[in-house]
Amino acid sequence: MTNTTKIKAARPVYRNIHISQISSYRLPPAGIVSILHRISGLMMFLLLPFVVWMFDMSLTSEISYDAFTNAFVAGIGFVPAWFVKLTVLALLWGYLHHFIAGVRHLWMDATHSVSKEHGHSTAVMTLALSVLLTLLLGAKLFGLY
């Protein structure tokens, strides 16, 4: 056996992280967008009965529409109005983030633009756009303009 066969280049070891390491692990923006895409989809699915109720109340009659708009002023039963608005704001963010992240994934699939730099820049753009649009619509929802 020669000396050249004994010396091997040090190769990096890739392993899964343990649950205790999650708080110190630094996820790249593309990973954050991916996780938030899944969370937003789950949130929209779980709140679908609320969305259907809001849609039904807004279209059934003038009286139900008044009850629908009153939910944002006086609340629904024991649920205060601020919580209804907060839930709608969460739905707005979920929809906007899910839509923008979905368009991002479709664009990457269609153009085959898969690189580390492009993934990073589009992930940051996705996060910024979803938060900015949510803030704008949230300001309208809470009556700031």
BELPEZI-V779226 format. One record per pair of residues at least 24 apart in sequence whose ideal C-beta (glycine too) atoms are under 10 Angstrom apart, sorted by the first residue. I is the first residue (numbers start at 1). J is the second residue. D is the distance in Angstrom with one decimal. If there is no record, write none. Layout:
i->I j->J d->D
i->I j->J d->D
This chain:
i->28 j->116 d->8.6
i->28 j->119 d->8.0
i->28 j->120 d->6.7
i->28 j->123 d->7.4
i->29 j->119 d->8.2
i->29 j->120 d->5.8
i->29 j->121 d->8.8
i->29 j->122 d->8.9
i->29 j->123 d->3.7
i->29 j->124 d->5.2
i->29 j->125 d->9.4
i->29 j->126 d->8.3
i->29 j->127 d->6.5
i->30 j->104 d->9.3
i->30 j->108 d->10.0
i->30 j->116 d->8.6
i->30 j->118 d->9.6
i->30 j->119 d->4.5
i->30 j->120 d->6.4
i->30 j->121 d->9.7
i->30 j->122 d->7.9
i->30 j->123 d->4.2
i->30 j->124 d->9.1
i->30 j->126 d->9.0
i->31 j->119 d->9.7
i->31 j->123 d->8.2
i->32 j->123 d->7.0
i->32 j->124 d->9.6
i->32 j->126 d->9.4
i->32 j->127 d->7.0
i->33 j->97 d->8.2
i->33 j->100 d->8.9
i->33 j->101 d->5.4
i->33 j->104 d->7.3
i->33 j->105 d->9.2
i->33 j->119 d->9.0
i->33 j->122 d->8.3
i->33 j->123 d->4.5
i->33 j->124 d->8.8
i->33 j->125 d->9.6
i->33 j->126 d->5.2
i->33 j->127 d->6.3
i->33 j->130 d->9.0
i->34 j->101 d->7.8
i->34 j->105 d->9.0
i->34 j->123 d->8.4
i->36 j->93 d->9.3
i->36 j->94 d->9.1
i->36 j->97 d->5.8
i->36 j->98 d->8.6
i->36 j->101 d->7.2
i->36 j->123 d->9.9
i->36 j->126 d->8.7
i->36 j->127 d->7.9
i->36 j->130 d->8.2
i->37 j->94 d->9.9
i->37 j->97 d->7.0
i->37 j->98 d->6.2
i->37 j->99 d->10.0
i->37 j->100 d->9.3
i->37 j->101 d->4.2
i->37 j->102 d->7.3
i->37 j->104 d->8.8
i->37 j->105 d->7.9
i->37 j->126 d->8.7
i->38 j->98 d->9.3
i->38 j->101 d->9.5
i->39 j->94 d->7.9
i->39 j->97 d->8.6
i->39 j->98 d->9.2
i->40 j->90 d->9.3
i->40 j->91 d->9.5
i->40 j->93 d->7.3
i->40 j->94 d->4.0
i->40 j->95 d->7.5
i->40 j->96 d->8.5
i->40 j->97 d->4.7
i->40 j->98 d->4.2
i->40 j->99 d->9.0
i->40 j->100 d->9.8
i->40 j->101 d->7.6
i->40 j->102 d->9.7
i->40 j->130 d->8.6
i->41 j->94 d->7.8
i->41 j->95 d->10.0
i->41 j->97 d->9.4
i->41 j->98 d->5.6
i->41 j->101 d->9.3
i->41 j->102 d->9.1
i->42 j->94 d->8.8
i->42 j->98 d->9.9
i->43 j->90 d->6.7
i->43 j->91 d->7.5
i->43 j->93 d->8.7
i->43 j->94 d->4.6
i->43 j->95 d->9.4
i->43 j->97 d->9.6
i->43 j->98 d->8.7
i->44 j->90 d->9.6
i->44 j->91 d->6.8
i->44 j->94 d->4.9
i->44 j->95 d->6.4
i->44 j->97 d->9.9
i->44 j->98 d->6.5
i->45 j->94 d->9.5
i->46 j->94 d->9.8
i->47 j->87 d->7.1
i->47 j->88 d->9.4
i->47 j->90 d->7.7
i->47 j->91 d->5.8
i->47 j->94 d->7.8
i->48 j->91 d->9.8
i->50 j->76 d->9.8
i->50 j->84 d->9.2
i->50 j->87 d->6.8
i->50 j->88 d->8.7
i->50 j->91 d->7.7
i->51 j->88 d->9.4
i->51 j->91 d->6.8
i->51 j->95 d->9.4
i->54 j->84 d->9.3
i->54 j->87 d->9.8
i->54 j->88 d->7.9
i->54 j->91 d->9.1
i->72 j->141 d->7.9
i->72 j->142 d->9.5
i->72 j->143 d->9.2
i->82 j->142 d->8.7
i->84 j->141 d->9.9
i->85 j->138 d->8.5
i->85 j->141 d->5.7
i->85 j->142 d->6.2
i->85 j->143 d->9.3
i->86 j->138 d->9.3
i->86 j->141 d->9.3
i->86 j->142 d->9.4
i->88 j->137 d->9.3
i->88 j->138 d->9.0
i->88 j->141 d->6.2
i->89 j->134 d->7.0
i->89 j->135 d->9.6
i->89 j->137 d->7.8
i->89 j->138 d->4.9
i->89 j->141 d->6.0
i->89 j->142 d->8.0
i->90 j->134 d->9.1
i->90 j->138 d->9.9
i->92 j->130 d->9.6
i->92 j->133 d->8.1
i->92 j->134 d->5.7
i->92 j->135 d->10.0
i->92 j->136 d->9.7
i->92 j->137 d->5.1
i->92 j->138 d->6.9
i->92 j->140 d->9.8
i->92 j->141 d->7.4
i->93 j->130 d->6.5
i->93 j->131 d->7.8
i->93 j->133 d->8.6
i->93 j->134 d->4.3
i->93 j->135 d->9.4
i->93 j->137 d->8.8
i->93 j->138 d->8.2
i->94 j->130 d->9.3
i->94 j->134 d->9.3
i->95 j->130 d->9.4
i->95 j->133 d->9.8
i->95 j->134 d->9.4
i->95 j->137 d->9.8
i->96 j->126 d->9.9
i->96 j->129 d->7.7
i->96 j->130 d->4.8
i->96 j->131 d->8.8
i->96 j->132 d->9.3
i->96 j->133 d->5.0
i->96 j->134 d->5.7
i->96 j->136 d->9.9
i->96 j->137 d->7.8
i->97 j->126 d->7.4
i->97 j->127 d->8.1
i->97 j->129 d->8.8
i->97 j->130 d->4.0
i->97 j->131 d->8.4
i->97 j->133 d->9.1
i->97 j->134 d->7.9
i->98 j->130 d->8.7
i->99 j->126 d->9.9
i->99 j->129 d->9.8
i->99 j->130 d->8.4
i->99 j->133 d->9.6
i->100 j->125 d->8.4
i->100 j->126 d->5.1
i->100 j->127 d->8.9
i->100 j->128 d->9.6
i->100 j->129 d->5.4
i->100 j->130 d->5.3
i->100 j->133 d->8.1
i->101 j->126 d->5.3
i->101 j->127 d->9.1
i->101 j->129 d->9.8
i->101 j->130 d->7.7
i->102 j->126 d->9.7
i->103 j->129 d->9.9
i->104 j->129 d->9.6
